[in-house]
Amino acid sequence: MVFEIARITVDPARAEDFEAAVAKAEPFFRADAGCTGFALQRVVEEPGVYHLVVGWTSVEAHNDGFRATPNFQEWRALAGPFFVAPPQVIHTSTVIGAVSVA
């Protein structure tokens, strides 16, 4: 399993609306067979900065699978208008310990 971590920056004045949009978009991720978990985390030290953390069965399940689906387009339609810059996306795998993204 891998985790997609997307650093997303929004206007802090619109943070509440962004969070509501992501809540509406969550089912689009969870409907994908490659998705194993989903969380939106607010960066405490930086107002308007979030980490979207999504568990995937593989990098390919995210990049070649989900990103080619209408569900990805729905996600971007809901959340994209809040982005002040393109999200920065990385993929990680756990080497020590365990973290569950529900």
N, C-alpha and C positions, 0 to 999 in steps of 0.2 A: 504494500500500500504506500502511496505517496500523498503528500499534502500540497495542494496549491495554496500559496499565500500571496494574496493580492493586496498591495498597499494602495489604498484609495484615499484621495484627498477631496473633500467637499467644502463648500462655504459653511463655516460653523453656524451661521444664522439659519441654514437650511438642514442642519443635521437631523433634526427630528423627522422631517419629511423624507430624508434619505433613508433613515432607519425603517420608516413605514414602507417605503418602496422595496427595500431588501426583504422585509418580512413577506410582502406579496410575491416576491420572486423566488423565495426559498423552495416552494413546491416544484418549480421548473428544474432545479438542481436535483432534488430528491427523486424526481421521476426518472432520472437517467440511471440506467443499469450499472454504470461505472462509478456512481457517486456512493460513498460510504459514510459520509458525515458532512455537517455544514455548521458554521458558526460565523457570526460577525462580531468582531472585537473592536472596541473604541480604544485608541491610544490615549492613555491618561495624560501624558505630558504634552500632547499636541492636539488642541481642539480642531475638529474637522478632519482628523486623520483616523482611518480605520484599517484593520486587517480583516479581509475576508479569508477564512480558512475553510477549505473544502477537501475532504478526503476522497481520493480516487483510487481505483484498483490499479491504475498505471498512469504514467504521463500521457500515453497515447489515448487512454479513455477520456482524458480531459481535452487534449489538443486536437486529436483526430476524430474523436467521438462527439462529445458534448458541444464543442465549438462549431460543429457542422450541422447542428440541429436547430429547428425552430425555437426550442426552449432557450437556447443561448440568445437568440434574437429577442425573445420576450424579456429576458433578464436585462439585456442592454437597453431595451426601450424603457424599462421601468427605472433603472438605476443610472444609466448613462447621462441623462440630462443634469445630474447633480455633480458629475466629475469636473473638477477644475483643471485637471491634467489627466493624461492617460494613466490607468493603473499600472503599477510596476508588479509584474507577476514572476514568482519563482516557484520551483517545486522542491520539496524536501522529502527525505526519508529518515526515519528514526533509526539511530544506531545504538542508543542507550536509553532505557526507560520506555514508558508507554504513556501516550496521551490519547484520550478519547474525545473526538469531536462529535457531539450528538446533533 
